[in-house]
Amino acid sequence: SKDTKQINDAKVKFKVFMPEMPGMPYMESEEKATLIDGKYKVSINIGGSIMEVKEAVKEDKNSGYKQLLNEKNFLLNTFVNIVSRFGDGIDTIAFSLLVYQITGSTLLVATLYAINGIPNIIFGMVSGVVCKYITDKKIMAICDFGRGACVTLVAVLFITGNLAIWHLYVITFLNSSFESFRGPATTSIIPKILPQEKMEYGMAFMSSGT
């Protein structure tokens, strides 16, 4: 476009990263690129896979994170994820306080945290596969509705005086199970709502925000 011009004397580095997912750690690799036939070329090894990247470098007035301000769907998705993560944190604290209030046992509080991590171990390897057969939006909607229903159930049981410790254990397991499926769906939807040239900034922004 008229706002860009090709650059042939830049010091260029390519950085490729893969966000953390259930059963898979965060990975990244950064290498210096070499100018070949007007394009910068580099080979990057990440997770044992070697990728060759070749790209022309252009100067753009609207570069950096501010280019994300025009991506309304991405900003909305990021905001929803932040709210969801905040809610997860509040749930975990509230449930642990309730367990301690009911039992007075720190061991049973620790058991709650252990139960919270079990679904990631059980479903971590299959949740990504499920996302390939069900649309990301549908998975996210089902998981958000399910977690909302679980928290509402806890509130009703507490108000009516019927809340027992096993209720908190079961609901914690369900909440964490929903999250183990929502996580991959949240990650895989980003390339569908964000142009490729903005992916690096988008993924970094989303990771820092959630």
Z-matrix of the N, CA and C atoms (Angstrom, degrees):
N
C 1 1.451
C 2 1.510 1 109.46
N 3 1.369 2 118.13 1 174.70
C 4 1.449 3 122.07 2 -177.57
C 5 1.522 4 112.38 3 -68.18
N 6 1.337 5 116.93 4 -16.75
C 7 1.462 6 121.02 5 -179.42
C 8 1.521 7 113.11 6 -90.26
N 9 1.344 8 117.63 7 2.83
C 10 1.458 9 120.36 8 -177.15
C 11 1.513 10 111.18 9 -125.22
N 12 1.337 11 116.31 10 152.17
C 13 1.455 12 121.89 11 172.53
C 14 1.517 13 108.08 12 -144.92
N 15 1.351 14 116.29 13 144.32
C 16 1.457 15 119.85 14 -176.63
C 17 1.517 16 110.88 15 -73.67
N 18 1.338 17 116.38 16 143.00
C 19 1.451 18 122.77 17 -179.78
C 20 1.527 19 109.03 18 -116.65
N 21 1.338 20 116.17 19 129.10
C 22 1.464 21 120.62 20 -178.18
C 23 1.521 22 112.96 21 -117.06
N 24 1.332 23 118.44 22 6.90
C 25 1.463 24 120.71 23 -178.11
C 26 1.526 25 111.66 24 -128.27
N 27 1.326 26 116.15 25 27.75
C 28 1.465 27 119.80 26 -177.28
C 29 1.531 28 110.81 27 -91.67
N 30 1.341 29 114.99 28 155.19
C 31 1.455 30 121.21 29 170.08
C 32 1.523 31 106.61 30 -94.13
N 33 1.336 32 116.24 31 109.53
C 34 1.464 33 120.88 32 -169.85
C 35 1.530 34 110.90 33 -113.39
N 36 1.328 35 114.67 34 135.95
C 37 1.449 36 121.65 35 171.66
C 38 1.524 37 108.82 36 -123.99
N 39 1.318 38 116.26 37 139.63
C 40 1.461 39 121.15 38 174.66
C 41 1.529 40 108.22 39 -105.49
N 42 1.310 41 115.44 40 131.97
C 43 1.456 42 120.93 41 179.30
C 44 1.519 43 108.53 42 -122.59
N 45 1.323 44 116.18 43 123.23
C 46 1.466 45 121.81 44 179.20
C 47 1.521 46 107.64 45 -118.13
N 48 1.317 47 116.68 46 133.89
C 49 1.457 48 119.07 47 178.84
C 50 1.517 49 110.45 48 -141.57
N 51 1.311 50 114.35 49 154.69
C 52 1.452 51 122.19 50 177.80
C 53 1.528 52 107.78 51 -122.45
N 54 1.339 53 118.27 52 121.74
C 55 1.463 54 120.13 53 -177.15
C 56 1.526 55 111.93 54 -66.08
N 57 1.318 56 115.62 55 156.58
C 58 1.459 57 121.08 56 178.47
C 59 1.517 58 110.10 57 -66.05
N 60 1.330 59 115.98 58 134.26
C 61 1.454 60 122.79 59 178.51
C 62 1.523 61 108.00 60 -134.28
N 63 1.326 62 118.17 61 161.84
C 64 1.470 63 119.91 62 177.92
C 65 1.522 64 111.66 63 -54.52
N 66 1.325 65 116.40 64 123.45
C 67 1.453 66 121.43 65 -179.96
C 68 1.512 67 114.67 66 82.02
N 69 1.350 68 117.75 67 3.22
C 70 1.450 69 120.85 68 -177.49
C 71 1.533 70 109.57 69 -142.88
N 72 1.344 71 119.15 70 124.68
C 73 1.465 72 120.98 71 -178.14
C 74 1.526 73 112.00 72 -77.19
N 75 1.317 74 116.43 73 165.79
C 76 1.467 75 122.23 74 174.39
C 77 1.520 76 108.96 75 -67.56
N 78 1.329 77 117.27 76 135.46
C 79 1.462 78 122.31 77 179.84
C 80 1.518 79 109.48 78 -134.03
N 81 1.332 80 115.99 79 144.42
C 82 1.453 81 119.70 80 174.99
C 83 1.520 82 109.98 81 -152.46
N 84 1.336 83 115.53 82 156.95
C 85 1.462 84 121.78 83 178.80
C 86 1.521 85 108.23 84 -148.61
N 87 1.330 86 116.09 85 141.39
C 88 1.467 87 121.27 86 -178.68
C 89 1.523 88 109.15 87 -135.06
N 90 1.341 89 116.30 88 129.85
C 91 1.461 90 121.17 89 -178.48
C 92 1.526 91 110.08 90 -138.31
N 93 1.334 92 115.96 91 151.44
C 94 1.461 93 120.78 92 176.02
C 95 1.527 94 109.90 93 -78.15
N 96 1.333 95 115.99 94 142.65
C 97 1.468 96 121.17 95 -178.59
C 98 1.526 97 110.60 96 -100.55
N 99 1.315 98 115.08 97 155.29
C 100 1.467 99 122.29 98 178.87
C 101 1.524 100 109.52 99 -116.92
N 102 1.329 101 117.13 100 136.71
C 103 1.470 102 121.60 101 179.75
C 104 1.524 103 110.01 102 -77.24
N 105 1.342 104 116.26 103 117.36
C 106 1.462 105 122.47 104 178.99
C 107 1.523 106 109.05 105 -132.82
N 108 1.337 107 116.75 106 119.26
C 109 1.466 108 122.33 107 178.60
C 110 1.527 109 112.13 108 53.05
N 111 1.326 110 116.36 109 42.70
C 112 1.462 111 120.00 110 175.17
C 113 1.517 112 115.01 111 83.37
N 114 1.336 113 117.12 112 -0.14
C 115 1.458 114 120.51 113 178.82
C 116 1.535 115 109.69 114 -130.06
N 117 1.316 116 114.98 115 148.84
C 118 1.452 117 120.98 116 179.00
C 119 1.526 118 108.90 117 -88.51
N 120 1.335 119 116.06 118 128.10
C 121 1.456 120 121.30 119 -174.25
C 122 1.526 121 109.82 120 -123.06
N 123 1.338 122 116.28 121 142.43
C 124 1.457 123 121.32 122 178.99
C 125 1.530 124 109.20 123 -154.39
N 126 1.332 125 115.68 124 149.80
C 127 1.465 126 121.53 125 173.42
C 128 1.524 127 107.65 126 -110.29
N 129 1.319 128 116.27 127 127.69
C 130 1.460 129 121.75 128 -175.65
C 131 1.518 130 109.50 129 -121.28
N 132 1.335 131 115.11 130 133.21
C 133 1.468 132 121.74 131 177.59
C 134 1.525 133 108.57 132 -106.58
N 135 1.334 134 115.97 133 117.51
C 136 1.462 135 119.90 134 177.51
C 137 1.520 136 109.15 135 -137.38
N 138 1.303 137 116.06 136 123.33
C 139 1.460 138 121.42 137 -179.49
C 140 1.506 139 113.48 138 62.26
N 141 1.356 140 116.79 139 28.57
C 142 1.457 141 120.41 140 179.43
C 143 1.519 142 114.36 141 86.65
N 144 1.341 143 117.42 142 -5.37
C 145 1.459 144 121.82 143 178.67
C 146 1.528 145 109.64 144 -103.63
N 147 1.314 146 116.86 145 135.54
C 148 1.464 147 121.73 146 -179.63
C 149 1.523 148 109.08 147 -103.08
N 150 1.320 149 115.16 148 125.72
C 151 1.462 150 121.15 149 179.49
C 152 1.524 151 109.60 150 -118.27
N 153 1.321 152 115.95 151 137.52
C 154 1.456 153 120.71 152 175.31
C 155 1.526 154 108.56 153 -103.55
N 156 1.329 155 115.40 154 127.75
C 157 1.462 156 121.00 155 -177.94
C 158 1.512 157 108.31 156 -119.75
N 159 1.325 158 116.15 157 134.70
C 160 1.457 159 121.55 158 178.67
C 161 1.525 160 107.70 159 -137.10
N 162 1.317 161 116.68 160 124.29
C 163 1.460 162 119.48 161 -173.42
C 164 1.519 163 110.64 162 -154.01
N 165 1.328 164 116.03 163 140.93
C 166 1.461 165 121.35 164 171.80
C 167 1.521 166 108.90 165 -80.05
N 168 1.317 167 116.29 166 144.05
C 169 1.466 168 120.55 167 -178.99
C 170 1.513 169 108.87 168 -104.74
N 171 1.340 170 114.85 169 127.74
C 172 1.454 171 120.49 170 -179.50
C 173 1.523 172 110.38 171 -126.06
N 174 1.309 173 114.57 172 149.47
C 175 1.453 174 120.78 173 176.06
C 176 1.516 175 108.41 174 -86.48
N 177 1.309 176 116.91 175 129.64
C 178 1.460 177 122.04 176 -176.77
C 179 1.520 178 109.53 177 -130.44
N 180 1.319 179 115.90 178 129.52
C 181 1.462 180 120.85 179 -179.31
C 182 1.527 181 111.86 180 -67.37
N 183 1.316 182 116.94 181 -27.38
C 184 1.465 183 120.90 182 -176.83
C 185 1.520 184 111.26 183 -105.95
N 186 1.343 185 116.76 184 49.57
C 187 1.455 186 120.54 185 -179.05
C 188 1.525 187 110.32 186 -93.55
N 189 1.349 188 115.65 187 174.32
C 190 1.453 189 120.20 188 178.07
C 191 1.513 190 112.61 189 85.57
N 192 1.317 191 114.43 190 -169.01
C 193 1.465 192 120.34 191 -175.38
C 194 1.517 193 112.67 192 -67.63
N 195 1.332 194 118.00 193 -23.07
C 196 1.459 195 119.15 194 -177.63
C 197 1.524 196 112.37 195 -66.46
N 198 1.334 197 117.23 196 -18.19
C 199 1.457 198 119.42 197 177.15
C 200 1.523 199 111.65 198 -68.19
N 201 1.342 200 117.42 199 -18.16
C 202 1.462 201 121.08 200 178.97
C 203 1.528 202 112.30 201 -76.25
N 204 1.323 203 116.89 202 -15.61
C 205 1.459 204 120.12 203 -177.12
C 206 1.525 205 112.51 204 -64.35
N 207 1.329 206 116.93 205 -20.68
C 208 1.468 207 120.89 206 179.43
C 209 1.526 208 112.55 207 -87.70
N 210 1.338 209 116.89 208 -5.95
C 211 1.467 210 121.00 209 -176.88
C 212 1.529 211 109.31 210 -98.09
N 213 1.328 212 116.73 211 85.92
C 214 1.461 213 121.98 212 -173.97
C 215 1.529 214 112.13 213 -63.99
N 216 1.322 215 116.89 214 -40.87
C 217 1.466 216 119.49 215 -179.79
C 218 1.529 217 111.20 216 -64.11
N 219 1.333 218 115.97 217 -39.20
C 220 1.461 219 119.78 218 178.94
C 221 1.525 220 110.91 219 -66.48
N 222 1.322 221 117.29 220 -44.42
C 223 1.464 222 120.93 221 179.98
C 224 1.527 223 111.15 222 -63.60
N 225 1.340 224 115.85 223 -40.03
C 226 1.464 225 119.64 224 178.60
C 227 1.525 226 110.66 225 -64.82
N 228 1.330 227 116.07 226 -42.99
C 229 1.469 228 120.59 227 179.64
C 230 1.530 229 110.63 228 -63.31
N 231 1.320 230 117.17 229 -41.56
C 232 1.460 231 121.10 230 179.50
C 233 1.524 232 111.02 231 -65.04
N 234 1.338 233 116.35 232 -42.05
C 235 1.471 234 120.32 233 178.90
C 236 1.524 235 110.78 234 -61.69
N 237 1.330 236 116.21 235 -43.39
C 238 1.474 237 120.58 236 179.20
C 239 1.525 238 110.50 237 -62.30
N 240 1.340 239 116.86 238 -40.27
C 241 1.461 240 120.36 239 179.63
C 242 1.527 241 111.72 240 -65.52
N 243 1.330 242 116.40 241 -38.76
C 244 1.464 243 120.28 242 178.65
C 245 1.531 244 110.04 243 -63.21
N 246 1.345 245 115.66 244 -45.48
C 247 1.467 246 119.91 245 178.65
C 248 1.524 247 110.57 246 -62.06
N 249 1.349 248 115.71 247 -40.80
C 250 1.461 249 120.47 248 -179.55
C 251 1.524 250 111.09 249 -63.72
N 252 1.336 251 117.06 250 -44.97
C 253 1.462 252 121.04 251 179.37
C 254 1.529 253 111.14 252 -63.84
N 255 1.331 254 115.87 253 -40.63
C 256 1.455 255 120.06 254 178.33
C 257 1.527 256 110.52 255 -61.71
N 258 1.340 257 115.55 256 -42.62
C 259 1.460 258 120.28 257 177.80
C 260 1.513 259 112.37 258 -63.10
N 261 1.347 260 116.64 259 -39.11
C 262 1.467 261 120.33 260 177.61
C 263 1.523 262 111.04 261 -60.57
N 264 1.339 263 115.70 262 -42.25
C 265 1.455 264 119.70 263 179.91
C 266 1.522 265 112.29 264 -64.20
N 267 1.339 266 116.05 265 -41.98
C 268 1.460 267 120.71 266 178.66
C 269 1.529 268 110.32 267 -64.42
N 270 1.336 269 116.59 268 -42.46
C 271 1.472 270 120.68 269 178.81
C 272 1.528 271 111.18 270 -58.31
N 273 1.338 272 115.59 271 -46.84
C 274 1.461 273 119.86 272 -177.12
C 275 1.529 274 111.33 273 -61.32
N 276 1.331 275 115.94 274 -44.70
C 277 1.470 276 119.88 275 179.59
C 278 1.527 277 110.56 276 -65.23
N 279 1.350 278 116.16 277 -45.78
C 280 1.468 279 120.13 278 -177.93
C 281 1.527 280 111.52 279 -63.45
N 282 1.329 281 117.05 280 -43.42
C 283 1.463 282 120.24 281 -179.08
C 284 1.533 283 111.40 282 -64.53
N 285 1.329 284 116.33 283 -40.50
C 286 1.472 285 119.15 284 179.81
C 287 1.523 286 110.76 285 -66.12
N 288 1.338 287 117.64 286 -37.61
C 289 1.463 288 120.61 287 177.06
C 290 1.525 289 111.20 288 -66.55
N 291 1.338 290 115.98 289 -37.25
C 292 1.457 291 119.54 290 178.31
C 293 1.528 292 111.66 291 -66.55
N 294 1.336 293 116.02 292 -40.52
C 295 1.465 294 119.41 293 178.13
C 296 1.524 295 109.77 294 -61.57
N 297 1.329 296 116.11 295 -44.18
C 298 1.466 297 119.27 296 -179.74
C 299 1.526 298 111.22 297 -67.02
N 300 1.343 299 116.42 298 -36.48
C 301 1.468 300 120.11 299 178.80
C 302 1.526 301 111.11 300 -65.23
N 303 1.326 302 116.93 301 -38.63
C 304 1.466 303 121.26 302 -177.51
C 305 1.526 304 111.61 303 -75.85
N 306 1.343 305 116.46 304 -41.40
C 307 1.471 306 120.16 305 -171.20
C 308 1.524 307 114.13 306 -109.10
N 309 1.343 308 117.05 307 -28.39
C 310 1.464 309 119.94 308 -174.80
C 311 1.515 310 112.86 309 71.25
N 312 1.335 311 117.10 310 14.52
C 313 1.465 312 121.80 311 -176.30
C 314 1.524 313 111.29 312 -109.85
N 315 1.324 314 117.07 313 122.62
C 316 1.469 315 121.12 314 175.42
C 317 1.531 316 110.68 315 -71.92
N 318 1.326 317 117.36 316 -27.40
C 319 1.461 318 120.90 317 177.96
C 320 1.521 319 110.89 318 -63.87
N 321 1.329 320 116.81 319 -41.66
C 322 1.455 321 120.47 320 179.23
C 323 1.528 322 111.39 321 -70.75
N 324 1.336 323 117.29 322 -29.08
C 325 1.472 324 120.58 323 173.49
C 326 1.527 325 109.58 324 -65.57
N 327 1.332 326 116.27 325 -43.70
C 328 1.468 327 120.75 326 177.26
C 329 1.526 328 110.90 327 -62.60
N 330 1.335 329 116.50 328 -36.19
C 331 1.467 330 120.78 329 177.28
C 332 1.525 331 110.68 330 -62.27
N 333 1.332 332 116.52 331 -36.68
C 334 1.469 333 120.63 332 177.69
C 335 1.526 334 111.03 333 -60.62
N 336 1.332 335 115.98 334 -44.17
C 337 1.465 336 119.93 335 178.95
C 338 1.526 337 111.08 336 -65.72
N 339 1.322 338 116.79 337 -35.75
C 340 1.465 339 120.33 338 177.68
C 341 1.529 340 110.71 339 -64.91
N 342 1.319 341 116.03 340 -42.52
C 343 1.470 342 120.64 341 178.16
C 344 1.525 343 110.26 342 -63.19
N 345 1.325 344 116.51 343 -35.43
C 346 1.469 345 121.26 344 179.96
C 347 1.535 346 111.91 345 -61.34
N 348 1.335 347 116.92 346 -28.52
C 349 1.461 348 119.85 347 -178.46
C 350 1.518 349 114.86 348 -91.29
N 351 1.321 350 117.65 349 -13.30
C 352 1.466 351 120.85 350 -175.99
C 353 1.535 352 113.37 351 -63.28
N 354 1.349 353 120.56 352 -44.43
C 355 1.468 354 119.73 353 -178.00
C 356 1.527 355 114.16 354 -58.38
N 357 1.339 356 117.72 355 -34.17
C 358 1.465 357 119.27 356 177.82
C 359 1.520 358 111.42 357 -63.62
N 360 1.325 359 116.19 358 -33.39
C 361 1.470 360 120.05 359 178.18
C 362 1.529 361 110.41 360 -73.45
N 363 1.322 362 116.19 361 -41.00
C 364 1.469 363 120.67 362 -176.70
C 365 1.529 364 111.71 363 -73.93
N 366 1.339 365 115.82 364 -47.84
C 367 1.465 366 120.43 365 -171.99
C 368 1.533 367 114.14 366 -100.25
N 369 1.344 368 116.43 367 -6.00
C 370 1.464 369 119.34 368 -175.40
C 371 1.521 370 113.94 369 -56.30
N 372 1.329 371 117.12 370 -37.38
C 373 1.461 372 120.79 371 -175.71
C 374 1.527 373 113.33 372 -82.20
N 375 1.323 374 117.14 373 -18.77
C 376 1.472 375 118.93 374 -176.13
C 377 1.524 376 112.77 375 -107.94
N 378 1.342 377 117.35 376 -17.34
C 379 1.461 378 119.08 377 -175.81
C 380 1.526 379 111.96 378 -63.62
N 381 1.336 380 116.31 379 -37.36
C 382 1.467 381 119.27 380 178.17
C 383 1.518 382 112.40 381 -64.81
N 384 1.338 383 116.27 382 -35.80
C 385 1.465 384 120.64 383 178.96
C 386 1.525 385 110.46 384 -67.97
N 387 1.324 386 116.49 385 -40.97
C 388 1.465 387 120.77 386 179.07
C 389 1.527 388 110.54 387 -59.66
N 390 1.334 389 115.98 388 -36.44
C 391 1.472 390 120.59 389 -179.41
C 392 1.526 391 112.43 390 -64.20
N 393 1.327 392 116.74 391 -19.67
C 394 1.461 393 120.39 392 179.21
C 395 1.523 394 111.84 393 -76.91
N 396 1.321 395 117.18 394 -21.47
C 397 1.462 396 121.08 395 -174.96
C 398 1.525 397 113.57 396 -108.77
N 399 1.315 398 116.76 397 -14.10
C 400 1.463 399 121.42 398 177.24
C 401 1.519 400 107.89 399 -123.63
N 402 1.317 401 117.94 400 139.22
C 403 1.457 402 121.08 401 -176.83
C 404 1.533 403 110.66 402 -61.28
N 405 1.333 404 114.76 403 146.13
C 406 1.460 405 120.27 404 -177.94
C 407 1.524 406 111.96 405 -59.21
N 408 1.321 407 116.16 406 -42.28
C 409 1.465 408 119.78 407 -179.04
C 410 1.521 409 111.36 408 -62.24
N 411 1.315 410 116.75 409 -39.90
C 412 1.469 411 120.22 410 -179.51
C 413 1.528 412 110.56 411 -66.29
N 414 1.338 413 117.29 412 -43.24
C 415 1.461 414 120.36 413 178.98
C 416 1.519 415 110.84 414 -62.02
N 417 1.338 416 116.45 415 -45.21
C 418 1.463 417 120.35 416 -179.35
C 419 1.528 418 111.11 417 -63.55
N 420 1.326 419 116.46 418 -40.19
C 421 1.467 420 120.05 419 -179.93
C 422 1.528 421 111.01 420 -66.34
N 423 1.334 422 116.63 421 -44.67
C 424 1.476 423 120.87 422 179.51
C 425 1.529 424 110.57 423 -61.91
N 426 1.329 425 116.20 424 -45.10
C 427 1.461 426 120.15 425 -178.30
C 428 1.525 427 111.76 426 -65.99
N 429 1.326 428 117.59 427 -42.22
C 430 1.467 429 120.56 428 179.37
C 431 1.523 430 111.03 429 -65.54
N 432 1.330 431 115.98 430 -41.38
C 433 1.467 432 119.60 431 178.55
C 434 1.532 433 109.88 432 -65.05
N 435 1.334 434 116.42 433 -42.79
C 436 1.459 435 120.45 434 -179.41
C 437 1.521 436 112.31 435 -62.53
N 438 1.330 437 116.65 436 -44.01
C 439 1.460 438 119.73 437 179.45
C 440 1.528 439 111.33 438 -67.40
N 441 1.337 440 116.23 439 -37.36
C 442 1.459 441 119.03 440 176.59
C 443 1.514 442 112.00 441 -63.30
N 444 1.335 443 116.00 442 -39.66
C 445 1.464 444 120.70 443 178.96
C 446 1.526 445 110.87 444 -65.76
N 447 1.329 446 116.66 445 -38.84
C 448 1.472 447 120.47 446 179.56
C 449 1.529 448 111.21 447 -63.83
N 450 1.339 449 116.30 448 -45.22
C 451 1.464 450 120.04 449 -179.27
C 452 1.530 451 110.31 450 -65.91
N 453 1.326 452 116.09 451 -38.78
C 454 1.467 453 119.71 452 177.62
C 455 1.521 454 111.02 453 -62.63
N 456 1.323 455 116.68 454 -40.38
C 457 1.467 456 121.22 455 179.09
C 458 1.527 457 110.99 456 -62.05
N 459 1.341 458 116.37 457 -41.98
C 460 1.467 459 119.74 458 177.81
C 461 1.530 460 110.45 459 -60.91
N 462 1.331 461 116.35 460 -43.13
C 463 1.465 462 120.49 461 -179.95
C 464 1.524 463 111.21 462 -61.88
N 465 1.326 464 117.01 463 -42.57
C 466 1.468 465 121.32 464 -179.90
C 467 1.527 466 110.56 465 -64.95
N 468 1.328 467 116.81 466 -45.12
C 469 1.462 468 120.87 467 179.77
C 470 1.537 469 111.34 468 -63.26
N 471 1.326 470 116.14 469 -38.27
C 472 1.464 471 119.99 470 179.69
C 473 1.531 472 111.39 471 -67.93
N 474 1.327 473 116.81 472 -44.44
C 475 1.465 474 121.28 473 -179.15
C 476 1.522 475 111.39 474 -64.08
N 477 1.337 476 115.90 475 -38.25
C 478 1.473 477 119.93 476 -178.08
C 479 1.529 478 112.37 477 -83.54
N 480 1.324 479 117.70 478 -3.76
C 481 1.454 480 121.44 479 179.14
C 482 1.506 481 114.85 480 76.71
N 483 1.328 482 117.45 481 18.48
C 484 1.469 483 121.33 482 -177.87
C 485 1.532 484 113.40 483 -105.39
N 486 1.337 485 116.73 484 5.87
C 487 1.458 486 119.86 485 -175.83
C 488 1.526 487 110.85 486 -71.66
N 489 1.337 488 115.89 487 126.72
C 490 1.468 489 122.42 488 177.18
C 491 1.523 490 108.64 489 -119.47
N 492 1.315 491 115.99 490 162.54
C 493 1.460 492 119.69 491 -176.17
C 494 1.532 493 112.16 492 -62.69
N 495 1.348 494 116.44 493 -34.95
C 496 1.465 495 118.38 494 -178.73
C 497 1.523 496 111.02 495 -67.34
N 498 1.336 497 117.27 496 -27.06
C 499 1.464 498 119.95 497 174.20
C 500 1.536 499 110.15 498 -61.03
N 501 1.328 500 115.71 499 -44.83
C 502 1.461 501 120.53 500 -178.93
C 503 1.522 502 111.57 501 -65.62
N 504 1.318 503 117.34 502 -37.18
C 505 1.464 504 120.80 503 178.79
C 506 1.537 505 110.86 504 -66.00
N 507 1.325 506 115.58 505 -46.91
C 508 1.471 507 119.88 506 -178.44
C 509 1.528 508 110.75 507 -64.79
N 510 1.327 509 116.66 508 -44.25
C 511 1.473 510 120.35 509 -177.71
C 512 1.529 511 110.84 510 -69.54
N 513 1.318 512 117.43 511 -35.42
C 514 1.463 513 120.33 512 174.86
C 515 1.522 514 110.66 513 -61.81
N 516 1.330 515 116.62 514 -42.91
C 517 1.468 516 120.71 515 177.87
C 518 1.533 517 110.54 516 -62.13
N 519 1.329 518 117.01 517 -43.47
C 520 1.468 519 120.66 518 -179.79
C 521 1.526 520 111.00 519 -65.31
N 522 1.334 521 116.33 520 -44.14
C 523 1.458 522 120.25 521 179.58
C 524 1.519 523 111.67 522 -59.38
N 525 1.314 524 116.11 523 -46.21
C 526 1.459 525 121.01 524 -179.92
C 527 1.531 526 111.28 525 -67.11
N 528 1.336 527 116.84 526 -32.59
C 529 1.474 528 120.72 527 177.31
C 530 1.528 529 110.30 528 -65.45
N 531 1.328 530 116.24 529 -44.10
C 532 1.468 531 119.70 530 177.05
C 533 1.526 532 110.86 531 -60.30
N 534 1.331 533 116.56 532 -41.13
C 535 1.459 534 120.40 533 -178.63
C 536 1.526 535 111.88 534 -66.93
N 537 1.338 536 117.86 535 -33.70
C 538 1.462 537 120.60 536 -179.70
C 539 1.528 538 111.93 537 -67.15
N 540 1.340 539 116.97 538 -22.24
C 541 1.464 540 120.47 539 175.12
C 542 1.529 541 111.34 540 -92.65
N 543 1.330 542 116.13 541 -31.88
C 544 1.455 543 119.22 542 -178.23
C 545 1.530 544 111.58 543 -70.37
N 546 1.332 545 116.81 544 -34.77
C 547 1.459 546 120.95 545 -178.09
C 548 1.526 547 113.82 546 -55.79
N 549 1.343 548 118.96 547 -55.03
C 550 1.470 549 120.43 548 178.32
C 551 1.535 550 112.69 549 -61.56
N 552 1.339 551 116.77 550 -35.41
C 553 1.463 552 120.02 551 179.42
C 554 1.526 553 110.06 552 -65.77
N 555 1.330 554 116.54 553 -39.63
C 556 1.454 555 121.13 554 178.63
C 557 1.522 556 111.17 555 -62.52
N 558 1.327 557 116.11 556 -40.50
C 559 1.469 558 120.68 557 -179.65
C 560 1.523 559 111.73 558 -71.19
N 561 1.318 560 117.33 559 -43.78
C 562 1.464 561 120.58 560 -174.61
C 563 1.522 562 113.21 561 -73.72
N 564 1.336 563 117.70 562 -16.52
C 565 1.469 564 119.15 563 -179.32
C 566 1.526 565 111.84 564 -80.90
N 567 1.333 566 117.62 565 -18.67
C 568 1.461 567 121.07 566 -175.94
C 569 1.535 568 112.83 567 -59.43
N 570 1.354 569 119.86 568 -47.44
C 571 1.472 570 118.49 569 179.21
C 572 1.531 571 113.43 570 -62.38
N 573 1.327 572 117.66 571 -17.66
C 574 1.456 573 121.12 572 -178.45
C 575 1.528 574 112.28 573 -86.55
N 576 1.334 575 117.01 574 -17.87
C 577 1.462 576 119.92 575 -177.81
C 578 1.522 577 112.47 576 -117.12
N 579 1.347 578 116.89 577 0.18
C 580 1.455 579 120.68 578 -177.09
C 581 1.523 580 109.86 579 -134.61
N 582 1.342 581 118.40 580 131.08
C 583 1.473 582 121.17 581 178.36
C 584 1.526 583 111.14 582 -60.92
N 585 1.318 584 116.18 583 152.00
C 586 1.457 585 121.38 584 -175.22
C 587 1.522 586 112.58 585 -58.45
N 588 1.341 587 117.45 586 -38.25
C 589 1.454 588 120.19 587 -176.66
C 590 1.535 589 112.97 588 -69.39
N 591 1.334 590 116.79 589 -12.30
C 592 1.468 591 120.71 590 179.18
C 593 1.529 592 112.36 591 -107.91
N 594 1.318 593 116.12 592 4.28
C 595 1.461 594 120.31 593 -173.72
C 596 1.527 595 112.87 594 -62.67
N 597 1.340 596 117.19 595 -43.04
C 598 1.467 597 119.33 596 -176.27
C 599 1.527 598 110.85 597 -60.93
N 600 1.343 599 115.82 598 -47.15
C 601 1.460 600 119.39 599 179.60
C 602 1.526 601 111.01 600 -67.49
N 603 1.330 602 116.08 601 -37.38
C 604 1.455 603 120.19 602 -178.89
C 605 1.511 604 112.42 603 -65.01
N 606 1.348 605 117.14 604 -45.90
C 607 1.458 606 120.95 605 -179.00
C 608 1.530 607 110.55 606 -66.71
N 609 1.334 608 116.77 607 -39.27
C 610 1.472 609 120.30 608 178.99
C 611 1.522 610 110.25 609 -65.88
N 612 1.331 611 116.36 610 -42.29
C 613 1.471 612 120.40 611 179.81
C 614 1.510 613 111.00 612 -64.58
N 615 1.337 614 116.89 613 -43.26
C 616 1.444 615 120.91 614 -179.22
C 617 1.528 616 111.25 615 -65.64
N 618 1.335 617 117.11 616 -39.77
C 619 1.461 618 120.75 617 179.99
C 620 1.524 619 111.39 618 -64.95
N 621 1.338 620 116.69 619 -40.59
C 622 1.458 621 119.75 620 179.46
C 623 1.512 622 111.81 621 -71.66
N 624 1.349 623 116.31 622 -28.34
C 625 1.467 624 119.96 623 -177.99
C 626 1.495 625 113.71 624 -83.48
N 627 1.351 626 117.72 625 -22.66
C 628 1.461 627 119.88 626 -176.19
C 629 1.521 628 111.70 627 -118.49
